[in-house]
Amino acid sequence: MFEILNNPMITPALIMLGFTIAFASAFYWPAVRFPRKGKVLNFYWSGFWAYLGIITATAGAQVTVSIVGMQVETFSNAVLNALTVTFVMFVVFAWCRLAFLGLHHVAVKATA
């Protein structure tokens, strides 16, 4: 543990960690600042930005730990691939669900 802290690459790693924290937290800002009125839409809106924040944090963590000299590429690439695939699935499911809710709402209004 102490040999990692005595590493000459600790300063660039801390700088990268700071940038990672700043960028990952910036993705949460739209979800908190601009909440949506409907519960379902707000869930998907917040989930979209949370996924982007998590993907950014994971990628930044991979680079930060790599700067120090640890071998993390295999595991972190697998995690990033899984997060990216689940993000796409989340967005597609959200789009389909919201589109069908909109069609249902239009159909109910047309019959009323």
Backbone as a ProteinNet text record, in pm:
[ID]
protein_1_A
[PRIMARY]
MFEILNNPMITPALIMLGFTIAFASAFYWPAVRFPRKGKVLNFYWSGFWAYLGIITATAGAQVTVSIVGMQVETFSNAVLNALTVTFVMFVVFAWCRLAFLGLHHVAVKATA
[TERTIARY]
82.2	0	86.3	192.1	273.7	358.9	393.9	469.1	384	253.6	165.1	160.3	153.9	149.9	282.9	391.5	523.5	554.5	461	476.2	488	582.4	592.6	474	389.7	273.5	148.8	166.7	49.4	-14.5	65.9	10.2	-75.2	-25.8	-115.2	-239.5	-225.7	-341.7	-444.3	-397.7	-490.8	-558.1	-483.7	-543.3	-650.7	-621	-720.2	-840.6	-817.9	-928.6	-1017.7	-957.4	-1035.4	-1119.4	-1058.6	-1134.7	-1247.1	-1219.4	-1322.4	-1440	-1411.6	-1518.1	-1597.5	-1527.8	-1596.3	-1687.1	-1635.2	-1715.8	-1829.4	-1803.7	-1910.1	-2021.8	-1985.3	-2089.1	-2163.3	-2098.8	-2166.8	-2281.3	-2272.6	-2380.8	-2504.5	-2488.7	-2604	-2677.3	-2613.6	-2672.2	-2804	-2814.1	-2942.6	-3056.9	-3026.9	-3132.8	-3185.2	-3097.6	-3138.1	-3197.2	-3140	-3181	-3311.2	-3334.6	-3452.1	-3537.7	-3602	-3685.5	-3809.5	-3857.1	-3975.9	-4099.4	-4215.6	-4338	-4393.3	-4394.2	-4447.8	-4348	-4399.3	-4310.7	-4233.4	-4299.6	-4233.2	-4128	-4163.7	-4069.1	-3952.1	-3978	-3870.5	-3776.9	-3832.3	-3748.3	-3651.5	-3701.3	-3614.9	-3518.3	-3562.9	-3475.5	-3359.1	-3389.9	-3284.2	-3196.2	-3256.2	-3179.5	-3084	-3126.8	-3040.5	-2914.8	-2932.1	-2816.1	-2733.5	-2797.9	-2722.5	-2634.8	-2688.8	-2608.7	-2488	-2507.9	-2395.2	-2290.8	-2336.2	-2243	-2166.6	-2234	-2168.7	-2067.4	-2102	-2008	-1885.7	-1907.1	-1795.6	-1708.5	-1770.5	-1693.7	-1612.3	-1668.6	-1597.2	-1479.5	-1500.5	-1391	-1280.8	-1319.4	-1220.7	-1144.1	-1214.1	-1146.9	-1046.5	-1081.4	-988.7	-860.7	-874.5	-757.8	-677.2	-745.9	-677.3	-592.2	-647.6	-572.9	-462.7	-485.7	-382	-263.3	-288.9	-180.3	-86.4	-140.9	-58.5	25.1	-18.3	60.3	-1.6	-124	-191	-252.4	-259.5	-316	-465.4	-547.9	-692.3	-770.7	-701.8	-769.7	-873.5	-841.1	-932.4	-1064	-1055.6	-1176.5	-1255.5	-1186.5	-1260	-1318.4	-1252.9	-1312.8	-1439.6	-1438.9	-1559.4	-1672.7	-1639.7	-1741.5	-1795.4	-1705.6	-1750.9	-1837.1	-1799.7	-1882.6	-2020.3	-2024.5	-2153.6	-2237.6	-2176.6	-2250.1	-2302.4	-2222	-2264	-2381.7	-2375.5	-2485.7	-2613	-2601.6	-2721.8	-2775.9	-2688.6	-2734.5	-2819.4	-2772.4	-2848.6	-2981.6	-2979.7	-3104.2	-3200	-3149.1	-3231.2	-3295.9	-3218	-3270	-3375	-3348.8	-3444	-3573.3	-3561.9	-3680.7	-3759.5	-3688.8	-3757	-3828.6	-3762.8	-3824.6	-3949.9	-3940.7	-4056.8	-4171	-4138.3	-4243.4	-4311.1	-4231.5	-4290.5	-4368.7	-4322	-4395.8	-4530.2	-4531.7	-4657.4	-4750.4	-4695.3	-4780	-4842.5	-4763.7	-4817.7	-4925.7	-4902.8	-5005.9	-5130.4	-5113.9	-5229.5	-5307.5	-5234	-5300.3	-5377.7	-5319.5	-5386.7	-5510	-5499.6	-5612.6	-5726.4	-5692.5	-5795.9	-5864.7	-5788.1	-5849	-5936	-5893.8	-5971	-6104.2	-6108.2	-6233	-6324.1	-6271	-6353.9	-6431.2
-119.6	0	125.6	127.8	248.6	271.2	163.3	183.2	250.3	231.4	301.9	450.3	481.5	621.9	691.9	617.2	674	679.1	643.3	641.4	784.7	810.6	946.7	986	890.9	920	952.6	972.9	998.3	1134.6	1235.7	1367.3	1364.4	1306.2	1297.3	1213.3	1109.2	1026.1	1106.3	1188.2	1271.1	1376.6	1431.3	1528	1459.8	1340.2	1265	1229.2	1194.2	1164.3	1287.2	1403.4	1526.9	1554.7	1538.2	1556.2	1453.6	1330.9	1226.8	1262.2	1305	1342.8	1461	1559.4	1677.8	1641.7	1564	1529.6	1434.5	1336.3	1242.1	1312.7	1404.1	1475.6	1574.8	1623.3	1714.6	1645.1	1514.1	1441.4	1429.1	1442	1434.6	1568.6	1675.7	1808.4	1823.8	1781.2	1798.1	1720.4	1603.6	1524	1592.2	1657.2	1724.3	1862.1	1933	2070.6	2079.8	1984	1989.6	1863.6	1845.8	1726.3	1734.3	1621.2	1612.3	1597.6	1634.4	1634.8	1496.2	1410.9	1276.3	1184.8	1090.9	999.9	908.8	855.9	764.2	839.1	954.6	1032.8	1079.4	1118.4	1161.2	1045	924.4	806.9	783.9	788	764.6	880.5	1001.9	1119.3	1107.5	1078.2	1063.6	942.7	834.2	714.1	735.4	810.3	841.6	913.6	1018.2	1095.2	1017.7	934.9	852.7	751.8	688.9	594.8	664.6	782.3	854.2	888.7	925.9	953.9	830.3	716.9	592.1	547.7	558.4	521.3	612.6	741.9	836.1	807	778.5	749.2	620.8	520.5	394.7	412.7	484.7	509	593	693.3	775.5	698.3	609.6	526.9	433.8	379.5	291.9	367.6	487.4	565.2	607.9	646.2	688.7	576.5	458.3	345.1	301.4	315.1	281.7	376.9	502.7	600.1	559.2	507	464.3	342.1	264.7	151.8	16.6	12.7	-114.9	-166.3	-297.7	-360.9	-385.8	-302.8	-313.7	-319.5	-326.7	-313.1	-421.5	-545.4	-655.3	-642.5	-623.8	-614.8	-488.4	-375.4	-250.1	-241.9	-300.9	-304.5	-389.2	-498.1	-581.2	-504.7	-432.2	-353.4	-242.6	-172.9	-66.3	-120.7	-234.7	-295.6	-332.9	-389.7	-425.9	-301.4	-195.7	-72.2	-9.2	-13.2	44.9	-32.4	-163.2	-245.2	-223.5	-222.9	-201.6	-59.9	38.1	174.2	178.8	114.7	111.9	40.2	-71.2	-142.9	-56	16.9	106.4	214.1	276.1	384	330.3	216.7	160	119.2	55.4	17.7	141.2	245.1	368.2	432	436.6	496.3	418.4	286.7	204.3	223	219.8	232.6	369.4	475.1	608.1	626.9	567.8	577	505.2	387.3	314.6	385.2	446.2	524.7	643.3	707.6	818.4	772.8	660.4	605.8	567.5	508.9	471.7	596.7	701.1	825.9	885.9	882.2	934.9	850.6	718.9	630.9	653.2	672.5	697.8	830.6	933.1	1063.5	1057.3	976.1	966.4	896.4	802.2	728.8	803.5	899.4	970.9	1084.4
0	0	0	80.8	90.3	-33.8	-105.2	-229.3	-335.8	-331	-424.7	-389.8	-261.6	-220.5	-245.3	-253.7	-278.8	-428.1	-510.5	-654.9	-707	-800	-854.7	-941.8	-978.1	-1061.5	-978.6	-848.4	-762.8	-794.7	-828.5	-858.7	-985.9	-1096.8	-1214.1	-1187	-1104.6	-1072	-992.1	-899	-821.2	-908.7	-1004.4	-1097.2	-1181	-1230.8	-1309.9	-1224.4	-1098.4	-1007.5	-989.5	-975.8	-963.3	-1086.4	-1205.4	-1329.4	-1340.8	-1300.1	-1305.6	-1215.9	-1096.1	-1002.7	-1058.2	-1113.5	-1167.4	-1285.4	-1380.2	-1497.2	-1462.5	-1376.4	-1340.3	-1264.2	-1175.4	-1101.5	-1190.5	-1295.9	-1388.1	-1461.4	-1478.3	-1544.4	-1455.7	-1326.7	-1236.6	-1227.5	-1267.6	-1255.1	-1331.1	-1458.6	-1528.2	-1463	-1408.1	-1344.8	-1219.6	-1147.4	-1023.5	-1053	-1148	-1175.9	-1255.6	-1343.8	-1431.1	-1415	-1300.8	-1284.6	-1374.2	-1416.5	-1500.6	-1412.8	-1466.7	-1387.1	-1361.3	-1462.3	-1445.1	-1377	-1298.2	-1225.9	-1320	-1420.8	-1514.3	-1594.9	-1647.8	-1726.4	-1640.3	-1517.3	-1427.5	-1395.1	-1380.7	-1355.9	-1470.5	-1595	-1709.8	-1731.5	-1705.3	-1717.9	-1618.9	-1494.8	-1393.1	-1422.4	-1466.7	-1498.8	-1614.3	-1714.5	-1828.7	-1782.7	-1703.4	-1657.1	-1555.8	-1474.7	-1379.6	-1452.7	-1556.9	-1636.3	-1697.7	-1753.5	-1811.7	-1705.6	-1586.2	-1476.8	-1433.2	-1426.7	-1385.9	-1491.2	-1618.2	-1724.3	-1720.1	-1700.3	-1691	-1570	-1456.9	-1335.4	-1350.5	-1413.4	-1432.5	-1527.9	-1636.9	-1731.2	-1667.1	-1590.5	-1521.9	-1415.2	-1346.1	-1245.7	-1311	-1426.5	-1499.6	-1535	-1587.7	-1627.2	-1504.5	-1397.5	-1276.2	-1218.3	-1210.8	-1156.1	-1252.6	-1381.8	-1480.2	-1470.9	-1440.9	-1427.2	-1314.4	-1207.5	-1093.7	-1131.1	-1228.7	-1274.7	-1248.9	-1205.6	-1181.7	-1311.7	-1324.7	-1442.9	-1418.9	-1479.6	-1458.1	-1588.3	-1700.1	-1828.7	-1853.7	-1823.3	-1855.3	-1779.6	-1649.1	-1567.2	-1598.7	-1605.3	-1627.6	-1767.6	-1866.4	-2000.4	-2000.8	-1927.5	-1917.9	-1849.9	-1744.3	-1673.7	-1764.3	-1835.3	-1925	-2038.7	-2092.7	-2197.7	-2144.3	-2025.5	-1966.1	-1938.3	-1886.4	-1860.1	-1989.1	-2093.2	-2220.4	-2279.4	-2273.7	-2327.2	-2245.4	-2112.9	-2031.6	-2047.9	-2073.6	-2099.3	-2225.9	-2331.5	-2456.5	-2435	-2362.6	-2334.3	-2253.9	-2156	-2074.2	-2159.7	-2248.3	-2332.1	-2430.1	-2491.4	-2586.9	-2516.1	-2399.6	-2323.8	-2282.5	-2236.2	-2195.1	-2312.3	-2426.8	-2544.4	-2583.4	-2586.8	-2623.2	-2523.2	-2396.2	-2294.9	-2302.9	-2315.5	-2323.8	-2453.3	-2562.5	-2688.9	-2676.9	-2616.4	-2599.1	-2500.4	-2396.2	-2305.8	-2379	-2465.4	-2544.9	-2640.9	-2707.9	-2798.2	-2722.6	-2606.2	-2523.5	-2482.8	-2443.6	-2404.2	-2521.4	-2641.5	-2760.6	-2793.1	-2780.6	-2809.4	-2710.7	-2583.7	-2481.4	-2509.2	-2547.3	-2577.3	-2703.4	-2800.6	-2925.3	-2903.3	-2812.1	-2787.3	-2691.3	-2619.7	-2521.1	-2581.3
[MASK]
++++++++++++++++++++++++++++++++++++++++++++++++++++++++++++++++++++++++++++++++++++++++++++++++++++++++++++++++

